[in-house]
């Protein structure tokens, strides 16, 4: 397997570029009590260079999410009795795909029937670029058997699990024990499922089964609620700007950790929050990208 050490770059922005030039990102997430996750993801996508960000959430939390950030737009999805997206949400989102370059799905969605049906519809959408995190990963771990999501998959998929989510995903696809080595585990899963895996943690592993990158930025202060939502938003934004799913995952992971390091230098690791990471994405990108 090829070991990647160089971090990819995005091209310098053309002087005649417009907001449509730099990627249209559709964020799908949230449920009652979990409005912050999609809002953080949307704001992170904006800070990571996306030209347009749309955040689709259950109708009951749409006003809350809209108030979080004025620079993205919001779409209200029909919700169920539990405040999660209903099965009808999938049909609405499929109609939106043609006007977006990438979809980021999962944080705060819960694991109801509507969430499952919607995610499986997206997984099966040919040509879609899809980043799946959080509850979306847990839904996939329930759909990994024969005839499950791996066989249905037609989208280009990035999975961003933490170790616990990786364990559940592994058991749903493999019968053999999960390797203790993080790189081996992520690479085998990526190869088996035809995805890019971003296995989070100290030394986040990014792999497509043929190439592997082990990240060296970040700090323990980033082990805080919402940090993963920021990472997912950054990766999605970079895909929208034209990077491959693998290159976007490598650059997004590197810059996310770098922003966390810059934030920790100001706030300390103990007081670090996910919004601090977002606030320092601009400084992090300034160190590695020629805008």
ABEGO torsion letter per residue (X at the ends): XBBBABBBBBBBBBAABBAAAAEBBBBBBEBBGBAAAAAAAAAAAAAAGBABBBBBBBAAAAAAAAAABAABBBBBBBBBAAGBBBAAAAAAAAAAAAABABBBBGBGAEABAAAAAAAAAAAABBGBBBBBBEAAAAAAAAAABBGBAAAABABBBBBBBBAAAAAAAAAAABABBBBABAAAAAAAAAAAAGBBBBBBEBGBBBBAGABBBBBABEBAAABBBGAAAAAAAAAAAAAAAGBBAAAAAAAAAAAAAAAAAAAAAAAEAAABBAAAAAAAAAAAAAAABBX
